[in-house]
């Protein structure tokens, strides 16, 4: 696996390490591996002619294993006289010249610059259980001894679990004292731990090379399995990557032992070494245990589909686990701008990490990879640009497994939220050639259907109704209303001129005498309407909120302020309606929103979409009975259903369910 996992989950590394060492005591140091697991790493930095010192050798076989393959200048030291006697008795006759000396690593008696390599397997970890003042003083002495004993160009090889305080200390000392720093992840000891039925903890080898002087700090790391060496610009970068690998490993370990809370999920980003942007994101989701379900699988989302409700929301992902009849699912999404060869290549790349996320009892079980089709999906970026209001954006075409193509607009600041979407249909030109055009009769956003039905209420009263849509976006809603209500005058209002260009160039928006756009702040537009005394039959508010600090994604709170609601109320005709798309992440905001709407309007109707957070509010200056709204909105539903049928649009509209779920004046 050449992917580096990072997790967004909150995790206390200190608590995990404390528990790890408490449970295992001295056995904790078995995690570092022996020569068979470490040889591939050691031989890259140690030559047979090197004069080697093994610090804190204990009863490890590392020294004798190196001796047996030709390394004959090896000195092993340990503070324990008992250990040294044991090792001498085992090796004295069979391995002449292999030295074992009882000595304190903090106060050795060797001459300066005697050794070209110092190997430390777990000794630093044992010497530094914490970072209190006394411990730091000892480690300073230990590092000073290493500095004294190594020749210029000599290497200090430290095999460690790199707890945070240890990593910090190494990085504070060696790079800043003209040592080249490199850290390598050792995968073989981790694999052996798994084979022995233990959790795999990341094992690292730090290689510090002594120089007389360096022009700048040299920081390198090989944290993936391809042995590629990546250069880093700062100590903080190195710490961040190693800490994220450890945290992800701890999370994987916990997933083997226990279940995820029913209302929670675990999220991991997987990076290629040296990359600042993730290649994959994995959500591990569980549903309440069912004996008939399969235990675990991975689900690969086709490219471009990750922003759909089933994959981009917690409730959608829970639904997906249930649909696949599994108790746990690792749901994998691919990222824009990355190259993926094939579905099989993706499976191969993910195999190790998917296994690490499995429950413990599945260690020998072949894990299934599920998807929506037999390929990785097709995503084509059509255009990229920048808006002064919304930042960088991208327009892409995504092809589903059935051949349907959809065009989508994303802001890169919120890549899982589709800002505008349209279906592309294929037509034949007069010359017989096929041409892709935007299908303006299809609504891709479910909440737009219910906003359109509510707008029909005003159209039924006045055919040439003026309808103002605040929030043009890609123009899909305006273009649809222009077709659905052909005699109405549709005005799209948006603060961002870039959105109008996007709508025209990429989403089929074409202005005429019945469809036009105004580039203006929606709040100013409403204020101006009120000032000049102009009346309109419907005002639709479908504006996203750029402020993520409050729990309301749509609209910005200013659009529901008393002043704005007053402007709207006074700008509507007698039978006019305000239709607002409200998306709440914090449901505690709803009572006050409803209170403000009722303060300014005599009638308020609400419809909450079942699968989304969207709730459509229909507000009127007229005091109407429940029957009036049910009867007339039913007519609107029948009208839109007829429109879809006439235009061969396969869009489900459940009239009875809609009417029954209306919340009228409550």
C-alpha positions in Angstrom: 0.0 0.0 0.0 1.5 3.3 -1.0 -1.3 5.5 0.6 -0.9 7.6 3.7 -4.0 7.7 5.8 -5.2 10.8 7.7 -8.2 11.0 9.8 -10.5 13.8 10.8 -11.5 12.0 14.0 -10.6 13.4 17.4 -8.2 11.1 19.1 -6.0 11.3 22.2 -2.7 9.8 21.3 -1.4 10.2 24.9 -4.3 8.1 26.3 -3.7 5.4 23.6 0.0 5.2 24.3 -0.5 5.1 28.0 -2.9 2.2 27.6 -0.6 0.4 25.1 2.4 0.4 27.5 0.3 -0.3 30.6 -1.2 -3.5 29.0 2.0 -4.8 27.5 4.8 -3.8 29.8 8.2 -5.0 28.5 6.5 -6.9 25.7 5.7 -3.6 24.1 9.1 -3.6 22.6 8.5 -6.8 20.6 6.6 -4.5 18.2 9.9 -3.2 16.7 10.7 -6.4 14.9 13.9 -8.4 14.6 16.5 -8.7 11.9 14.2 -10.6 9.4 11.7 -7.8 9.5 14.2 -4.9 9.6 17.0 -6.2 7.3 15.7 -4.6 4.2 15.8 -1.2 5.8 19.1 -1.6 7.8 21.1 -2.8 4.7 20.4 0.5 2.9 22.3 2.4 5.6 24.8 0.0 7.0 27.8 -1.6 5.1 29.9 -4.5 6.1 33.0 -2.3 6.6 31.1 -0.1 9.1 32.1 0.0 12.7 28.7 -0.5 14.4 27.6 0.3 17.9 24.2 -1.2 19.1 22.9 0.9 21.9 20.8 -0.9 24.6 21.0 -4.3 22.9 19.1 -6.2 25.5 18.6 -9.8 24.5 17.9 -8.9 20.9 19.4 -11.1 18.2 20.0 -8.2 15.9 23.8 -8.0 16.6 24.4 -11.7 16.0 22.2 -11.8 12.9 24.2 -9.0 11.4 27.4 -10.8 12.4 26.3 -14.0 10.6 25.9 -12.2 7.3 29.3 -10.5 7.3 29.2 -7.5 9.7 32.1 -8.3 11.9 32.8 -4.9 13.5 29.9 -4.8 16.0 29.9 -3.7 19.6 26.7 -4.2 21.7 26.2 -2.4 24.9 23.6 -2.6 27.6 23.3 -1.3 31.2 22.3 -4.8 32.5 25.2 -7.0 33.5 22.9 -10.0 33.5 21.9 -9.4 29.9 25.5 -9.0 28.8 26.6 -12.2 30.5 23.7 -14.1 28.8 24.6 -12.7 25.4 28.3 -13.4 25.8 27.6 -17.0 26.8 25.5 -17.5 23.7 27.9 -15.9 21.2 31.5 -15.9 22.7 32.6 -19.1 20.9 30.5 -19.1 17.8 31.0 -15.5 16.9 34.6 -14.4 17.8 35.0 -10.6 17.8 31.2 -9.9 18.4 31.5 -7.7 21.5 29.0 -7.4 24.3 29.9 -4.8 27.0 28.1 -3.7 30.1 27.9 0.1 29.8 25.5 3.0 30.3 24.5 4.5 27.0 24.4 8.0 28.6 28.0 7.7 29.7 30.1 5.5 27.4 33.9 5.2 27.7 34.6 4.9 23.9 36.9 7.4 22.2 35.4 10.2 20.1 34.2 9.4 16.6 34.9 5.7 17.0 31.8 4.5 15.2 30.4 5.0 11.7 26.9 3.6 12.6 24.9 3.6 15.8 21.8 1.3 15.9 19.1 2.0 18.5 16.2 -0.4 18.5 13.7 0.8 21.0 16.4 2.2 23.4 15.3 5.8 22.9 11.7 4.9 23.5 12.7 3.1 26.7 14.8 6.0 27.9 12.1 8.6 27.1 8.7 7.4 28.6 7.7 11.1 29.1 9.0 14.6 28.5 9.5 15.8 32.0 12.6 17.9 32.9 14.6 15.0 34.3 13.9 12.8 31.2 14.8 15.6 28.8 18.1 16.1 30.6 18.9 12.4 30.2 18.0 12.4 26.5 20.2 15.5 25.9 23.1 13.5 27.4 22.2 10.5 25.3 22.1 12.5 22.1 25.4 14.3 23.1 27.0 10.8 23.4 25.7 9.9 19.9 27.1 13.1 18.6 30.5 12.4 20.2 30.8 8.8 19.2 29.9 9.1 15.5 32.3 10.0 12.7 31.4 12.7 10.2 29.1 11.1 7.7 28.1 8.5 10.3 24.5 7.4 10.7 22.3 7.1 13.8 19.6 4.5 13.1 16.8 4.8 15.6 14.0 2.2 15.3 11.0 3.7 17.2 7.3 3.9 17.5 7.8 7.7 17.5 5.5 8.8 20.2 4.8 12.5 19.7 7.2 13.7 22.5 10.0 11.5 21.1 9.5 12.6 17.5 9.5 16.3 18.7 12.8 15.8 20.6 14.6 14.1 17.7 13.5 16.9 15.3 14.5 19.6 17.8 18.0 18.2 18.2 19.4 16.6 15.0 18.2 18.8 12.1 19.1 21.9 14.0 22.6 20.6 14.8 23.6 20.0 11.1 22.4 16.4 10.9 20.4 15.3 7.8 17.1 13.8 8.9 15.2 11.0 7.2 12.4 8.8 8.5 11.2 5.6 6.9 8.2 3.6 7.7 8.9 -0.1 8.3 5.9 -2.2 7.1 7.3 -5.7 7.8 7.1 -5.5 11.6 3.5 -4.3 11.3 2.7 -7.2 9.0 4.2 -9.7 11.5 2.1 -8.2 14.3 -1.1 -8.7 12.3 0.0 -12.3 11.5 0.4 -12.9 15.2 -3.1 -11.6 15.9 -2.0 -8.3 17.3 -2.9 -4.8 16.2 -0.4 -3.2 13.8 1.3 -0.1 15.1 3.4 1.9 12.7 7.1 1.3 13.2 9.6 3.8 11.9 13.4 4.0 11.3 14.9 7.4 11.8 18.2 7.9 10.0 20.2 10.9 11.1 23.5 11.5 9.2 26.2 13.7 10.8 27.6 16.6 8.9 30.1 19.3 9.8 27.7 22.0 8.4 24.6 22.0 6.2 23.4 25.1 4.3 19.9 24.3 5.3 17.9 21.7 7.1 17.4 18.5 5.1 14.2 16.7 6.0 13.2 13.6 4.1 10.6 10.8 4.6 9.6 7.6 2.9 6.2 6.8 4.5 4.7 4.7 1.7 5.5 1.2 0.5 7.3 2.2 -2.7 10.4 3.5 -1.0 10.1 6.8 -2.7 11.9 9.5 -0.7 9.9 12.8 -0.3 11.5 16.1 0.8 9.7 18.3 3.3 10.0 22.0 3.9 9.4 22.1 7.6 9.6 20.1 10.8 5.8 20.8 11.3 5.1 19.0 8.0 7.0 15.9 9.1 5.2 15.8 12.5 1.8 16.3 10.9 2.2 13.4 8.5 3.6 10.9 11.0 1.0 11.9 13.6 -1.8 11.4 11.1 -0.4 7.9 10.1 -0.3 6.9 13.8 -3.8 8.3 14.5 -5.2 6.5 11.5 -3.6 3.3 12.6 -5.0 3.7 16.1 -8.5 4.3 14.6 -8.1 1.2 12.5 -7.1 -0.8 15.5 -10.1 0.4 17.4 -12.4 -0.6 14.5 -11.2 -4.1 14.8 -12.1 -4.3 18.4 -15.4 -2.5 18.7 -18.4 -1.1 16.8 -19.0 2.4 15.7 -21.8 4.3 17.4 -25.0 4.0 15.5 -25.1 7.8 14.8 -21.4 8.1 14.0 -19.0 7.2 11.3 -15.2 7.2 10.8 -13.6 9.2 8.0 -10.1 8.7 6.6 -8.3 10.6 3.8 -5.7 8.6 1.9 -2.8 10.5 0.4 0.0 9.6 -2.0 3.4 10.3 -0.4 4.4 13.9 -1.0 0.9 15.0 -2.0 -1.0 17.8 -0.3 -4.4 16.6 -1.5 -6.1 13.3 -0.8 -6.4 10.6 -3.5 -9.3 8.8 -1.7 -11.7 9.4 1.2 -13.1 6.5 3.1 -16.1 6.6 5.3 -16.6 3.6 7.6 -20.2 3.2 8.5 -22.2 0.7 10.5 -25.8 -0.1 11.0 -27.3 -1.9 14.0 -26.2 -5.5 13.9 -28.3 -8.1 12.0 -27.4 -11.8 11.9 -28.7 -12.2 8.4 -26.4 -9.4 7.1 -22.9 -9.9 5.7 -20.3 -8.6 8.1 -18.2 -6.2 6.0 -17.5 -5.0 2.5 -16.0 -2.0 0.6 -18.1 0.2 -1.7 -16.3 2.2 -4.4 -18.3 5.3 -5.5 -17.9 5.9 -9.3 -16.0 9.1 -10.2 -18.3 12.1 -10.1 -21.0 10.5 -8.0 -19.6 11.3 -4.6 -21.7 14.5 -4.3 -25.0 12.6 -4.6 -27.2 12.3 -1.5 -26.6 8.6 -1.1 -22.8 9.1 -0.8 -22.3 12.7 0.5 -24.5 12.7 3.6 -24.4 10.7 6.8 -28.0 9.6 6.4 -27.4 8.6 2.8 -24.4 6.5 3.7 -26.4 4.8 6.4 -29.0 4.1 3.8 -26.4 2.6 1.5 -25.1 0.2 4.2 -28.7 -1.0 4.7 -29.3 -1.4 1.0 -26.2 -3.6 0.5 -27.2 -5.9 3.4 -24.0 -5.4 5.4 -23.3 -4.5 9.0 -20.3 -2.4 8.2 -19.3 -0.7 4.9 -16.1 1.1 3.9 -17.4 3.7 1.4 -14.6 5.0 -0.9 -14.7 8.1 -3.0 -12.2 9.2 -5.6 -11.0 12.8 -5.9 -11.2 15.3 -8.7 -7.9 15.9 -10.5 -6.5 12.4 -9.8 -5.9 9.7 -12.4 -7.4 6.2 -11.8 -6.5 3.4 -14.2 -9.4 1.0 -13.7 -11.7 -0.5 -11.1 -9.3 -3.4 -10.6 -6.4 -1.0 -10.1 -8.3 0.9 -7.5 -9.2 -2.3 -5.7 -5.6 -3.4 -5.7 -4.4 0.0 -4.4 -7.0 0.0 -1.6 -6.8 -3.6 -0.6 -4.5 -3.2 2.4 -6.3 -0.2 4.0 -9.7 -1.9 3.5 -8.4 -5.0 5.3 -7.2 -2.8 8.1 -10.7 -1.4 8.6 -12.3 -4.8 8.9 -13.6 -6.3 12.1 -11.0 -8.5 13.8 -12.8 -11.8 13.2 -12.5 -11.3 9.4 -8.7 -11.5 9.3 -8.6 -14.4 6.8 -11.8 -13.4 5.0 -11.8 -12.2 1.4 -13.4 -8.8 1.5 -15.8 -8.0 -1.3 -15.6 -4.7 -3.3 -19.0 -3.4 -4.4 -19.8 -0.6 -6.8 -22.6 0.6 -9.1 -21.1 -0.8 -12.2 -18.0 -2.5 -13.7 -15.9 0.5 -14.1 -14.7 3.5 -12.1 -17.1 6.0 -13.7 -16.4 8.8 -16.1 -15.8 12.4 -15.1 -14.9 15.1 -17.6 -13.9 18.6 -16.4 -15.5 21.0 -18.9 -14.5 24.4 -17.4 -12.7 25.9 -14.4 -12.9 29.5 -13.3 -13.0 31.8 -10.3 -15.8 33.9 -8.9 -15.1 37.0 -6.7 -17.9 35.9 -4.4 -17.6 32.1 -4.4 -13.9 31.5 -5.2 -12.7 28.8 -7.5 -15.3 26.6 -9.2 -15.4 23.7 -11.6 -17.9 22.5 -14.2 -17.8 18.8 -15.0 -19.8 16.2 -16.9 -20.4 12.9 -15.1 -21.6 9.8 -16.9 -23.7 7.2 -15.0 -23.5 3.5 -15.6 -26.7 3.6 -17.7 -25.2 6.2 -20.1 -27.0 9.2 -18.7 -24.8 12.3 -18.5 -25.1 15.1 -16.0 -23.5 18.5 -15.9 -22.6 19.9 -12.4 -21.2 23.1 -11.0 -19.1 22.9 -7.8 -17.4 25.5 -5.7 -14.0 24.1 -4.6 -14.6 25.5 -1.1 -17.4 22.9 -0.7 -16.6 20.1 -3.2 -19.3 17.7 -2.0 -22.1 20.2 -2.6 -23.6 20.4 -6.1 -24.4 24.1 -6.7 -26.2 23.5 -10.0 -27.0 20.4 -12.0 -28.6 19.7 -15.3 -29.2 16.5 -17.4 -27.7 16.4 -20.8 -29.7 14.8 -23.6 -28.6 13.8 -27.1 -30.5 15.1 -30.1 -29.9 14.7 -33.9 -29.1 17.7 -35.9 -30.5 18.3 -39.4 -27.4 16.8 -40.8 -28.0 13.6 -38.9 -25.2 14.1 -36.4 -25.7 13.7 -32.7 -25.4 16.7 -30.4 -25.5 17.1 -26.6 -27.8 19.8 -25.2 -29.1 20.7 -21.8 -32.4 19.1 -20.9 -34.2 22.2 -19.6 -37.4 20.2 -18.8 -35.7 18.1 -16.1 -35.1 19.3 -12.6 -32.2 17.6 -10.9 -32.7 19.2 -7.5 -35.7 17.6 -5.7 -36.5 20.8 -3.8 -36.9 22.7 -7.1 -39.9 20.5 -7.9 -41.7 21.7 -4.8 -40.7 25.3 -5.3 -42.1 25.1 -8.9 -45.4 23.5 -7.6 -45.7 26.4 -5.1 -45.0 28.9 -7.9 -47.9 27.4 -9.9 -50.2 28.8 -7.2 -49.4 32.3 -8.4 -49.5 31.3 -12.1 -53.0 29.8 -11.6 -54.3 33.2 -10.5 -52.4 35.3 -13.0 -51.0 33.7 -16.2 -48.6 36.6 -16.9 -47.3 36.5 -13.3 -44.0 38.1 -12.6 -41.8 35.6 -10.8 -38.5 36.7 -9.2 -36.0 34.0 -8.4 -33.3 35.1 -6.0 -30.2 33.0 -6.6 -29.6 32.3 -10.3 -26.8 29.7 -10.0 -26.7 27.7 -13.2 -30.1 29.0 -14.2 -31.8 25.6 -14.1 -34.8 26.6 -12.0 -35.4 29.8 -14.0 -35.1 27.9 -17.3 -37.5 25.2 -16.1 -40.1 27.7 -14.8 -39.8 29.4 -18.2 -40.9 26.1 -19.9 -43.4 25.0 -17.2 -45.1 28.4 -16.9 -44.6 29.8 -20.4 -46.7 32.9 -20.0 -45.0 34.1 -16.8 -42.2 36.5 -16.7 -39.2 34.9 -14.9 -36.5 37.1 -13.5 -33.3 35.5 -12.2 -31.5 37.7 -9.6 -27.9 37.1 -8.6 -25.1 39.1 -7.1 -22.5 37.3 -9.1 -22.0 38.2 -12.8 -19.9 35.1 -13.2 -23.0 33.0 -12.5 -24.8 34.5 -15.4 -22.0 33.6 -17.7 -21.9 30.1 -16.4 -25.7 29.8 -16.8 -25.5 31.0 -20.4 -22.3 29.1 -21.5 -22.8 25.8 -19.7 -26.4 25.3 -18.6 -28.5 26.5 -21.5 -29.9 29.7 -20.0 -31.2 31.9 -22.8 -32.8 35.3 -22.1 -35.9 36.5 -24.0 -38.9 38.7 -23.3 -40.2 36.2 -20.7 -36.9 35.2 -19.2 -34.2 37.6 -18.1 -31.5 38.0 -15.5 -30.5 40.9 -13.2 -27.1 41.2 -11.6 -27.8 42.7 -8.2 -27.6 41.8 -4.6 -30.9 40.1 -3.8 -31.4 42.1 -0.7 -31.0 45.4 -2.6 -33.4 44.1 -5.3 -36.1 43.4 -2.7 -35.5 46.8 -1.1 -35.8 48.5 -4.4 -39.0 46.7 -5.3 -40.6 48.0 -2.1 -39.3 51.5 -2.6 -40.8 51.9 -6.1 -44.0 50.1 -5.1 -43.6 47.4 -7.8 -45.7 44.3 -7.1 -44.8 40.7 -8.2 -46.7 37.5 -8.0 -44.0 35.3 -6.6 -40.6 35.6 -5.0 -38.5 32.5 -4.8 -35.4 32.5 -2.5 -32.9 29.8 -3.3 -29.6 31.4 -2.1 -26.8 29.5 -0.5 -25.2 30.7 2.7 -21.4 31.3 2.6 -21.2 31.6 6.4 -20.7 28.1 7.8 -20.5 29.3 11.4 -24.3 29.2 11.8 -26.4 26.1 11.3 -28.2 27.3 8.3 -26.9 26.4 4.8 -29.7 28.2 2.9 -30.6 31.1 2.8 -28.2 33.6 4.5 -29.9 34.9 7.7 -30.3 38.4 6.2 -32.9 37.1 3.8 -35.1 36.1 6.8 -34.5 39.3 8.7 -37.6 41.4 9.7 -36.6 44.2 7.3 -36.2 41.8 4.3 -39.5 40.0 5.2 -41.2 43.3 5.4 -39.8 44.3 1.9 -41.0 41.0 0.5 -44.5 41.2 2.1 -45.0 44.8 0.7 -43.7 43.8 -2.7 -46.1 40.9 -3.3 -49.4 41.3 -5.0 -52.5 40.5 -2.9 -52.5 36.8 -3.9 -48.7 36.7 -4.2 -46.4 34.2 -2.5 -42.9 34.0 -1.0 -41.3 30.6 -1.5 -38.1 30.0 0.5 -35.7 27.0 0.4 -34.5 26.6 4.0 -31.7 24.1 4.8 -31.0 23.7 8.5 -28.1 21.8 10.0 -29.2 23.1 13.4 -33.0 22.4 13.9 -33.1 24.6 17.0 -33.2 27.6 14.6 -36.5 26.5 13.0 -39.0 27.9 15.7 -37.6 31.4 15.4 -37.7 31.3 11.6 -41.3 30.1 11.7 -42.2 32.8 14.2 -40.7 35.6 12.0 -42.5 34.3 8.9 -45.8 34.2 10.7 -45.2 37.8 11.9 -45.1 39.1 8.4 -47.4 36.7 6.5 -51.0 35.6 7.2 -50.5 32.1 5.9 -47.4 29.8 6.1 -47.2 26.4 4.5 -44.1 24.1 5.0 -43.0 20.9 3.3 -40.0 19.0 4.5 -38.3 16.8 2.0 -37.9 13.2 3.3 -34.4 12.5 2.1 -32.8 16.0 2.4 -32.4 18.7 4.9 -34.4 21.1 2.6 -37.7 22.5 3.8 -39.8 24.6 1.5 -41.8 27.4 3.1 -44.7 29.0 1.2 -45.9 32.3 2.6 -48.9 34.4 1.6 -50.3 37.8 2.5 -53.8 36.2 2.2 -55.4 34.4 5.1 -56.3 31.1 3.4 -57.8 28.0 4.8 -56.0 24.6 4.8 -58.4 23.3 2.1 -57.4 26.2 -0.3 -53.7 25.3 -0.1 -54.3 21.5 -0.4 -56.7 21.9 -3.4 -54.5 24.4 -5.3 -51.2 22.7 -4.5 -52.7 19.4 -5.7 -53.5 21.2 -9.0 -49.9 22.3 -9.2 -48.6 18.8 -8.6 -50.9 17.4 -11.3 -49.7 20.2 -13.7 -46.0 19.4 -13.1 -46.7 15.7 -13.5 -48.4 16.3 -16.8 -45.5 18.5 -17.9 -43.0 15.8 -17.1 -45.0 13.2 -19.0 -45.4 15.4 -22.0 -41.6 16.0 -22.1 -40.7 12.4 -21.5 -39.1 13.2 -18.2 -38.9 10.2 -15.8 -39.4 12.1 -12.5 -41.5 10.6 -9.7 -44.1 13.0 -8.2 -46.1 11.5 -5.4 -49.2 13.7 -5.1 -50.9 12.1 -2.2 -47.8 11.9 -0.1 -47.0 15.5 -0.8 -50.4 16.7 0.2 -50.5 14.6 3.3 -47.2 15.9 4.5 -48.0 19.6 4.1 -47.7 21.6 7.3 -50.3 24.4 6.9 -50.5 27.3 9.4 -49.1 25.2 12.2 
